[in-house]
């Protein structure tokens, strides 16, 4: 197979490394304006500076599929162009920086018949899948409410990089904590399904030198009355990422930073701290293997285009299920 990677930041470099370790990968084209990558030293990798240098699927300069790891604000434009070239798409989360304009991608995908995967890799985290099984098995009974929280001080996100120059702090480039940490909205849907209504609020409340929002709050109501609240921020000095679910039979709390899951049910407590369930690094390879398997089998990968759109809708100020 032949692959294209659009963007050569940290995510693009990680994807390139994983592709080169993938059996059956003939060549990889990297689309980037930063040509320093030409020193990569791998004959099967070529670098191009514009989409004009990329051919259609089946052509010598084309690819079978593309991984979009460029800036969020450029996802839709790039995805539409590559879909028209016949390439299946692996799009880094979120699908876009705004719900506006997604119809252009829906139209391009519908006409070309390409498949789309939105890379919410936390669906591949062992503890999230275990939690889904626990909820499905009724370990907490009928869920009453859930709380999802994720926060980390933005200047500490990328050591050695100036946070003021990164895309996260730029609203125009697709930054903002609600987009950066939209993983939490996707795995909320993965665990509980789609809410019937919601209200959200986001703001820039700190002295960080950014123009994007650094705090997000969402309240999501489900058909049976179940409520899930989601808090996201760029501000906590102590990194936090956890989910708590309380139901008629007990509660379960997953701390994704500390690496523990504690379940309490009818007087008994179970603690799981198996490191293999909490390793995010492995999820990047797992999602790629899954995506390639879906292409080979002819299946539609999940989360797909409509899942990516659903997350963007859940980030809006308010809404109801469509």
C-alpha positions in Angstrom: 0.0 0.0 0.0 1.0 3.6 -0.5 0.2 6.3 2.1 0.1 10.1 2.3 0.7 12.0 5.6 -0.4 15.6 5.5 1.4 17.6 8.2 4.8 16.9 9.8 4.4 18.1 13.4 4.6 15.7 16.3 1.5 13.8 15.2 2.6 13.6 11.6 6.0 12.3 12.6 4.4 9.7 14.9 2.2 8.5 12.1 5.1 8.3 9.7 7.1 6.2 12.2 4.1 3.8 12.6 3.6 3.5 8.9 7.2 2.6 8.3 6.8 -0.2 10.8 3.7 -1.5 9.1 4.0 -4.6 7.0 3.0 -4.2 3.4 3.6 -0.4 3.3 5.4 0.3 0.0 5.9 4.1 0.3 4.9 7.2 2.2 4.5 10.7 0.8 4.7 13.5 3.4 2.9 16.7 2.5 4.5 19.6 4.4 5.8 23.1 3.9 8.7 22.3 6.3 11.1 20.4 4.1 13.6 19.7 6.9 12.0 16.3 7.0 13.9 15.5 3.7 16.8 14.4 6.0 14.7 11.5 7.1 17.0 9.2 5.2 14.4 6.5 4.2 14.2 5.8 0.4 10.5 4.9 0.7 9.6 8.4 2.0 9.3 11.4 -0.3 8.4 15.0 0.7 6.1 17.3 -1.3 5.2 20.9 -0.6 1.7 21.2 -2.0 -1.4 19.2 -3.0 -0.6 19.9 -6.6 2.3 17.4 -6.4 -0.1 14.6 -5.2 -1.8 12.6 -7.8 -5.0 10.6 -7.7 -5.2 7.2 -6.2 -3.7 4.7 -8.6 -1.3 7.2 -10.1 2.5 7.0 -9.4 2.3 10.2 -7.3 -0.9 9.3 -5.5 -1.7 7.1 -2.5 -4.2 4.5 -1.4 -5.1 6.5 1.8 -4.1 9.7 3.6 -3.5 10.5 7.2 -4.4 14.1 8.0 -2.2 15.4 10.8 -2.0 19.1 9.7 -3.6 22.0 11.6 -7.2 21.5 12.6 -8.3 24.6 10.6 -7.0 23.0 7.4 -8.6 19.5 7.9 -11.7 20.1 5.8 -9.9 21.8 2.9 -7.3 19.0 2.7 -9.8 16.2 3.3 -12.1 17.4 0.5 -9.2 17.7 -2.0 -7.9 14.2 -1.1 -11.4 12.6 -1.2 -11.8 13.9 -4.7 -8.5 12.2 -5.5 -10.1 8.9 -4.4 -8.1 8.4 -1.1 -9.6 6.9 2.0 -9.1 9.3 4.9 -7.6 8.9 8.4 -8.3 12.3 10.0 -6.7 13.3 13.3 -9.2 14.6 15.8 -11.2 16.8 15.8 -12.7 16.6 12.3 -12.5 20.3 12.0 -12.4 23.5 14.1 -16.0 24.3 13.3 -19.2 22.6 12.3 -19.5 25.1 9.4 -18.4 23.7 6.1 -18.6 20.0 7.0 -21.2 19.5 4.2 -18.5 20.0 1.6 -16.7 16.9 3.0 -19.9 14.9 3.3 -20.6 15.7 -0.4 -17.1 14.9 -1.5 -17.1 11.6 0.4 -20.6 10.7 -1.0 -19.5 11.3 -4.6 -16.1 9.5 -4.3 -17.2 6.6 -2.1 -14.0 6.9 0.1 -14.1 5.8 3.7 -13.3 8.1 6.6 -11.9 7.4 10.0 -11.6 10.1 12.7 -8.7 9.3 15.0 -10.2 9.4 18.5 -7.6 7.0 19.8 -8.9 6.9 23.4 -11.6 4.4 22.1 -8.7 2.0 21.8 -7.5 2.5 25.4 -8.0 -0.8 27.3 -9.5 0.8 30.4 -12.1 2.7 28.4 -13.2 -0.6 26.7 -13.2 -2.3 30.0 -15.4 0.5 31.4 -17.8 0.1 28.5 -18.1 -3.7 29.2 -18.7 -3.0 32.9 -21.5 -0.5 32.1 -23.0 -2.9 29.6 -22.8 -5.7 32.1 -24.7 -3.7 34.7 -22.0 -3.4 37.3 -23.2 0.0 38.4 -26.9 -0.7 37.7 -28.9 2.0 36.1 -26.6 5.0 35.5 -27.7 8.1 37.3 -24.9 10.6 36.4 -21.3 10.8 35.2 -18.5 13.3 35.5 -15.7 13.6 33.0 -12.8 15.9 33.7 -9.6 16.6 31.8 -7.2 19.4 32.5 -3.5 20.3 32.1 -1.5 23.5 32.2 -1.0 24.5 28.5 2.6 25.7 28.9 3.5 22.2 30.2 1.9 20.3 27.3 4.9 20.3 24.9 8.2 20.6 26.7 10.7 22.8 24.8 8.0 24.5 22.8 6.6 28.0 23.3 2.9 27.5 24.0 2.2 31.0 22.7 3.3 30.0 19.2 1.4 26.7 19.0 -2.0 26.1 17.4 -3.7 25.4 20.7 -3.6 29.0 21.8 -4.8 30.3 18.4 -8.6 30.4 17.8 -8.0 31.1 14.1 -5.8 28.0 13.7 -8.3 25.7 15.4 -7.1 25.9 19.0 -9.1 25.9 22.2 -9.4 23.4 25.0 -12.8 22.1 23.7 -11.1 21.0 20.4 -7.8 19.8 21.9 -9.6 17.6 24.4 -12.6 16.6 22.3 -11.5 13.0 23.0 -13.7 13.3 26.1 -16.8 14.0 24.1 -16.1 11.1 21.8 -15.6 8.6 24.5 -18.7 9.9 26.2 -20.6 8.9 23.1 -18.7 5.6 22.9 -19.7 4.8 26.5 -23.3 6.2 26.8 -24.5 6.9 23.2 -25.9 10.3 22.1 -27.5 12.7 24.5 -30.9 14.2 23.6 -30.0 17.7 24.7 -27.1 19.8 26.0 -25.8 23.1 27.1 -22.2 24.2 27.0 -20.1 27.2 28.0 -16.5 28.1 27.2 -14.3 31.0 27.9 -10.8 32.4 28.2 -10.5 33.1 31.9 -6.8 33.0 32.6 -3.7 35.2 32.1 -2.3 32.8 29.5 -1.1 34.6 26.4 -3.6 33.0 24.0 -6.8 34.0 22.3 -8.5 30.6 22.4 -10.8 29.4 25.2 -9.1 27.7 28.2 -12.1 26.4 30.0 -15.1 24.3 28.7 -18.2 23.0 30.6 -20.8 20.8 29.1 -24.0 19.3 30.5 -25.5 16.5 28.5 -28.9 14.9 29.2 -30.0 11.5 28.0 -33.4 10.1 27.2 -33.7 8.2 30.5 -32.7 11.3 32.6 -29.1 10.3 32.9 -26.8 13.4 33.1 -23.1 13.5 32.1 -21.1 16.7 32.8 -17.8 17.4 31.0 -15.1 19.8 32.2 -12.0 20.6 30.2 -9.3 23.1 30.9 -5.8 24.3 30.0 -5.2 25.5 33.6 -4.5 22.7 36.1 -0.9 22.5 37.1 -1.5 18.9 38.2 -2.6 16.9 35.1 -6.0 15.5 35.5 -8.0 13.0 33.4 -10.7 10.9 34.9 -14.3 9.7 34.6 -16.7 8.8 37.4 -20.0 7.0 36.9 -22.6 6.6 39.6 -25.6 4.3 39.3 -28.2 2.4 41.2 -25.9 -0.4 42.3 -22.6 1.5 42.8 -20.0 3.6 41.2 -16.8 3.3 39.2 -14.0 5.8 38.9 -11.2 5.7 36.3 -8.2 7.9 36.8 -6.4 7.8 33.5 -3.4 9.7 34.8 -2.8 7.7 37.9 -3.7 4.5 36.1 -6.4 3.0 38.2 -10.0 1.9 38.1 -12.0 1.6 41.3 -15.4 -0.1 41.3 -17.7 0.0 44.3 -20.8 -2.2 44.4 -23.0 -3.3 47.3 -20.3 -3.0 49.9 -17.4 -4.5 47.9 -14.5 -2.6 46.3 -12.4 -3.7 43.3 -9.3 -1.9 42.2 -7.6 -2.4 38.9 -4.2 -0.8 38.1 -2.9 -3.0 35.2 -0.5 -0.7 33.4 -1.3 -2.3 30.0 -4.8 -0.9 30.3 -3.7 2.7 30.5 -0.9 3.0 27.9 -1.9 5.7 25.4 1.2 5.1 23.2 0.0 1.7 22.1 -3.4 3.2 21.0 -1.8 5.0 18.1 -0.6 1.8 16.5 -3.8 0.0 17.4 -6.0 2.6 15.6 -3.8 2.4 12.5 -3.9 -1.4 12.4 -7.7 -1.2 12.9 -8.1 1.4 10.1 -6.0 -0.6 7.6 -8.0 -3.8 8.6 -11.2 -1.9 7.8 -9.9 -0.9 4.4 -8.8 -4.4 3.6 -12.2 -5.9 4.7 -14.3 -3.2 3.0 -15.9 -2.1 6.2 -16.7 1.4 7.3 -14.3 2.3 10.1 -15.5 3.8 13.4 -15.5 6.5 14.6 -16.3 7.7 11.1 -17.3 10.9 9.4 -20.7 11.2 11.1 -19.1 10.5 14.5 -16.7 13.4 13.9 -19.6 15.7 13.0 -21.5 14.5 16.1 -18.7 15.6 18.4 -18.5 19.0 16.8 -22.2 19.4 17.4 -21.8 18.5 21.1 -19.3 21.4 21.4 -21.9 24.0 20.3 -23.5 26.2 22.9 -26.7 24.2 23.0 -28.5 21.5 21.0 -30.8 18.6 20.6 -30.2 15.2 19.0 -30.9 15.3 15.2 
